[in-house]
Amino acid sequence: MQYLSSPTLTTVSYDKSGSGPPLILVHGSFSDHNTNWEFVKPQFEKQFTVYAIARRGRGETDATEGHSLIDESLDVVTLIQAIDEPVFLLGHSYGAQVALAAANKVPNHVLKLVLYEAPYPQSIRKEALMQLEALAQADHWEDFAITFFRDVLFVPIEELDELRATELWSPIIADAKATLGDLRTLVRYNFKADRFRDLPIPVLLQIGSESPRALYVTNAIAAVLPDARIEELPGQAHEGMTTAPELYTEAVFRFLLEK
């Protein structure tokens, strides 16, 4: 991995691979710089130099407590500014909120922005967070993951059982402790769509056709951004890059590579 020091004196790690114009990937929760992009990164590397940043507590990035979402956005800004040309920027879930905040700080350094289902802070209800905190306190990390997917993302039990039977489940549990940090940070974030009204870059807002759209800021952002489009990923929910990698990469390539 390669390393940077952010303005908060945090060591930030990232992987660099592929060739072509720079593309920064900002992963979501219950995943890291590897697992979030496992099925799409090989295709990205054929068209782009891929910078997969590891957010707080992942990879060899410092695991901090009490940081803000803006602090994490500064981690991404630090990487953007270390690259000697404008970048493409893509964020998933919590990482999409981070990527949006980063792009808003250095819009002249970002060519295009892709956001896949950035969550509202209020999508984490107080009662749900209290239950998750109790499970974390007891070190019941699998129950923590099950509860989040069932009660926050509203994943049907049948689909959740199918997920638990796959090799994808172990990395999800492994990231649960770091994800708790994400949730604590997200609920403190004062999201206001109007803050991004003057963001001048083209933005692709991805949404799964099966996702509960009310959980995500997609429509609110689309209403204020000067150059944004919403694109639905048919048959997909919150993890299209994992469940339909070919569909996902085609959608990203179509937006990023069009003139």
Sequence and secondary structure as in RCSB ss.txt:
>XXXX:A:sequence
MQYLSSPTLTTVSYDKSGSGPPLILVHGSFSDHNTNWEFVKPQFEKQFTVYAIARRGRGETDATEGHSLIDESLD
VVTLIQAIDEPVFLLGHSYGAQVALAAANKVPNHVLKLVLYEAPYPQSIRKEALMQLEALAQADHWEDFAITFFR
DVLFVPIEELDELRATELWSPIIADAKATLGDLRTLVRYNFKADRFRDLPIPVLLQIGSESPRALYVTNAIAAVL
PDARIEELPGQAHEGMTTAPELYTEAVFRFLLEK
>XXXX:A:secstr
 EEEE TTS EEEEEEEE SSEEEEE  SS  TTGGGTTTHHHHHHHSEEEEEE TTSTTS   SS  HHHHHHH
HHHHHHHSSS EEEEEETHHHHHHHHHHHH GGGEEEEEEE  B GGGS HHHHHHHHHHHHTT HHHHHHHHHH
HTS   HHHHHHHHTSTTHHHHHHTHHHHHHHHHHHHH    GGGGTT  S EEEEEETTS GGGBSHHHHHHH 
SSEEEEEETT  S HHHHSHHHHHHHHHHHHH  
